[in-house]
Amino acid sequence: MSTTKAVIPGSFDPITYGHIDIIDRSADRFD
C-alpha cells in the first residue's frame, strides 16, 4: 500500500485557527 503525502506551504506566522482548520480538513484526504 502506498502512502499519499501533502505539503501545505505558506507563511503561518502567526498560525491562526483558520490555518489549523485548513490543515485538519486537508489531512483527512491524505495518509
Sequence and secondary structure as in RCSB ss.txt:
>XXXX:A:sequence
MSTTKAVIPGSFDPITYGHIDIIDRSADRFD
>XXXX:A:secstr
         S  SS  HHHHHHHHHHHTT  
